[in-house]
Amino acid sequence: MALLLASALVALAWMLGALQLSPRTRRIGDALPWLAGALAGAVAACVLLGLAGMLLQDVWQPPSNGQALHRLLGEGSLAMRRTGWTALDRTANVYLGLGIAWTLLALCLASMHGLVFWAGVAERRRRAAARRAR
């Protein structure tokens, strides 16, 4: 379930760029670079937190995905339960053991890629409409 949740967040971050296609929500598209910047700032904060732990206590200490999900969703959450499939459970354990900076970086990259992709789609639509209008 944790992998499904992470995949859904990455897909949502990527699809937010589609807001640029609608004339009513085009102004929301202006906030997307700020969202990507905030995610990049969070990645930098996680890396700095890990570096501070290395300097002060000689241990890399940024939070893991598992720790973040436990704090966010609570202990015993449905998202943290095992699926019963060995390979999927092992993959989920690897993901949950990774630092949260990797998930934040994936969200940042998905947000920026979605922004660029959907901006290209919007530009092609605009040019096609301009050609039809001539």
C-alpha positions, 0 to 999 in steps of 0.5 A: 500500500505504501508503494501505491500511495507513493505512486499516486502522489507522483502521478498527482504531481505530474498531472497538476500540470494539466491545469494549464489546459483549461482557461479557467484554471490557467492561473493555478498553473502559475503556482506549479513552479512554486510547488516544485521549488518547495519540494526541492527546498524540502529535499535540500532540508532533508539532505542538510538534516542528514549532513548535520547528523553526520557532523554532530553525531557521526550518523546520517539522520534524515527521516525515512519514508517509513518514519514519515508515513508513520507520523503522517498516517499513524501507527497501524495504518492500512497503508503500512500493512503487508500485502502477503506477496513476498516480492511486493513486501520486500520492495515496500520494505526497501522503499520505506527504509529509503530517506524521504528525500528520494520521494520528495525528489521524485515528486519535484521531478514529476511536478516539473516534468508535468509542468513542461509536458502540459505547457507543450500540449497547451502551446500546440493547442494554441498554435493549432487554434491560431492556424484554424482561425486564419 
